[in-house]
Amino acid sequence: MSQGAPCGYTLGLYEKAMPAELNWKEKLTAAGRAGFDFVEISIDETDEKLRRLDMSRDERMELVSLMAETGVPIRSMCLSGHRKYPFGSRDPEICRRSMEIMEKAILLADDLGIRIIQLAGYDVYYEESTDETRLRFGKNLKLAVEMAACRGILMGFETMETAFMDTVEKAMKYVNQIKSPYLQVYPDCGNLTNAAVLYGTDVLQDLETGRGHLAAMHLKETVPGKYREIPFGTGHVNFEAAIGKAWELGVRRFVTEFWYKGSADWRKDLEDAESRMRNILEKM
């Protein structure tokens, strides 16, 4: 954490930047040694990650103890499991499962001390998006926000790679519709950069549309048309400008999002990502 001004900022690490076979103590320790302030846990659409929502009370308390022991907390959750089980699905069973996932994610966040749940901005993913799916998405989103409000957990939309919600402006449509302090936007600057290329728009102007409603920012590299697994420094994202604008808009929580792909030097990759983004943030 920045030691200059009392307000400072925090820089987190996406869990999937580390080998999946590591246990939680090893992951938290690695993140701390690389200089990160916290870890963002992944609850994706795989059965393995979704089972985390059913951790026992003892397992949850053990994880809380590991955070205290290592000095590195888990403070945000990337909830991408809704890609497989979206709020807007035409299948009633999938919708039921989506709300069950949401409720369990909120309870897990509450138990672990997680502050922000990043929501995947999809009405549907493996189905065709229609007026019907968008309407159902909005209705179920309202219920989800009410659940989060009950536990005091903040939720923020990730700007995605599909046309449904690939910009802050599109995410703000639902933020303005719900009108709850517990629903905000958690943009991905890499995805926003690709959207700007696609639409001929400007990333900074798009971020401006979320003024007062940006909870955090994902720092991810992309290239036009590709949204994942691009090494930092090899893409087209202007991190200095994106971070600067987010800072102006009051964002003080950032997460480096990248993926472990089998490199023997993955610990150096963590250090490189931390150093790149920390150097920018220290100038704010």
N, C-alpha and C positions, 0 to 999 in steps of 0.2 A: 504493500500500500504506500502511496505517496506520503512522504513525511513532511512536506512543506507546509501547506495550509491545513488547518484542522479538518476541513471538509474532505480534501483529498479525492481519491477515486479507488476503485478496486478492479483488478484485472484477473479474470477467471480463465480456466482451461476446460475445454470440451472433453468429456471423458474418453471419447473414441479416438483421441489423439494418442492414447496409450494402448499397449497390447491388451486384448480382451482377457487373456489368461491371468493377468495380475489380480491379486486380491485387493480389497479396498485399502488395506493398510499400505500396500505397495504403491497403489495409484495415488493416494493422498501424499505419501512421502515423496514420490517422484515429482508431483506437481509443485510441492513446496520447495524442493531442492532446485527446481528450474526457475523459481522466483514468483510463481503465481500465488495469488491471494486466496483463491477458492477454486472448487471444481464444480462443473455443471454436469449433473447426472443425466444419462440418457434412458428414456423409457420409449423405445421404438416399437415397431410392429412385430418384432420377433417374440416367440413364446418365452424365450429366455429372459428378455428384458421386461416383458409384461408380468412375469412371475414375481418381479420385485414388488409389485403393488400388493402382493399377498405375504410380504415378509411378516414373520411373527413379531410379537412385542419384544421378545428377547433379542432378535436379530436387529431390530430398529435401535434398541438401546445400545447394543454392541457397536453399531455404526456411529452413533452419537459419541460413544466413548473413544472410538478411533479418531474422530475429528478432534477431540480435545487432546488426545495423546500426540497426534502429529502436528497440531496447530493449523491444520488446513481444513476448513469446513466445506461442506456441500451446501451451496447457497442458491442455486437455480436448477431448474429441471427443464430439459428439452423433451417435451411430450409429443413425439412424432408418431406414437402408436395410433393416432386418429387417422393416419393415412389409410390404414387397413380397415379401421372401424370409425368412419366419419359421422359427424352429426347429421349430415344431410342425406344419408343413404335411403334408397327406396325400400330396402329390406328392413322390416321391423326388428328382426333379431340383431342385425348389425347396429341399428340405432340404440337398442337396449344396451348392447355391449359398449357402445361409445360412451353412454352416460355412466355406466358402471366403471369404466376406465377413468372417467373424469372424477367421479366421486372418490375412488380409491387413490388417485394421484393427489388430490387435495388433502386427504387424510395423511398420506405418506409425507407430503410436504410439511404439514403441520407438525408431525412427529419428529422430523429431521431438522426442522428449523430453516427450511427452504423458503426464501422470500418471494421468488418469481417463478411461475410456470410459463414457459414459452409454448404457446399454442400453434399448431400447424394450421396455416390459413388455407384449408381446403374445405369446400362444402362436400365434395366427393373426390376421389382420386382414381379408383379403378372402375368408375361408372361415368356416364355422360352427365355433365353439369347442365341442369335445366332450371326453369323458374321454380319447379316443384322442389328440387334439391336445395336450392338457395333459400326458399321459404322455410323449409324444415330445418336447415342449418341455423337460421336466425332464431327460430323458436327454441331449439335445444341449447343454443348458445346462451340465451337468456336464463335458462334453468341452471346451466353450468356456472354462470357468473353469480347467481344467487347462492350456490353452494360455496363458491370461493369467498364471497363476502361474509358468510357465516363464520368462516375460519380465519378471516383476515389475510387471505393469500392473494397476492397480486397476480393477474394473468396478462400476458402480452402476446399479440399476434406476431408470428414470424412472417415476414414477407417472403413468399415462396417462389417456385419456378413455373407455376401455372398461371394462366390469365385471370383466374378467380381473385387472387390476392397477391400480386407480385410487386405492388407498390404500397407505400405508406398511405397514399390518398385512398386507395381501395380499402385498406384496413380501417381507415377512419370512418368509412361509411357505417360500419358496424359498431365502432366505438361511439359514434354520435347517435346511433339508433338505440343502443342499450343504455347509454348515459349512466354508467356506474364508475366510481373511482377504482373499482377492482378489475376493470377491463381497459387495457392500454395497448400500445404497440411496442414490439421488441424487434426492430428491423434487422435484416441481414444486409450489410453494405455490399457484399458480393452479388447477391441476388438483385439488389437495387441497381447496381451498375449494369448488369445484363438487361434489366428492364429498360433502362435509359437508352441503351443501344437499340433495343427492339422498337421502342416507341418514339425515339428521337427527343426524349425529355431530359431533364437535368436532375441528378441525384440530390443535390443540395436543395433545390426547389421542392422536390418531393418530400424530403425530410421536414422542410418548413411546414408542410401541410399537417404534420403531426405535432406542431408546437403545443407544449403543455401536456402531451400524452405519450411521450417516449420514455419507456421504463428502463431500457438497457439497449445495447447494440452487440450483434454478432459481428466479429471481424473475420471475414473469410475472403480468400482469393478466388477469382473466377476469370474465365475468358469468355468471349461472346459465344452463347449457345451451350456452354458447359458450366455446371454449377457445383461440382464436387471434385475433390482430390487434386486441386491445382496448388502446387507449392507456392508459398509466399515469395513474392518478388518475381514470379514468372507470368503473372496475369496482368489485368488492366485496371484493377481497383486503385483509386487514389485514396489511400488510407488517411493521409494527412488531412485532406479536405473533408472526408466523411467524418473523421473523429473530431475535427475542428468544429464542424457544423453541429454535430451531436452535443459537443461540449457547450456550445453557445445555447443550445436548446435545453440544457440542464442535465444531460445524461452524465452519470458518474460511474456507471457499472458497465463494463465491457467484457466480452468473452471471445477468446481466439478459438475459431472453429476450423479444425482440420482433422485429418484421419491418419491413423497408423496403418501403413501398408506393408509391413514386414521389414522395414529398414532396421539394420543392426545398430544404426546411429540414432534411434528414435529419441533417446534422452537429449542428444544434441539438437534434434529438431524442436523439442520443447523449449530448450534454452534460446534457440534462434528466434522462434515465434515470440517468446516473452520479451526478448531484447528489442526486436523490431517495433513491437507495439508500445512497450514501456518507453522507449526513446521518444516516440511521438507524443505519448500522453504526458511525459514530464515537461514538455514544452507548452502545455496548455495553461 
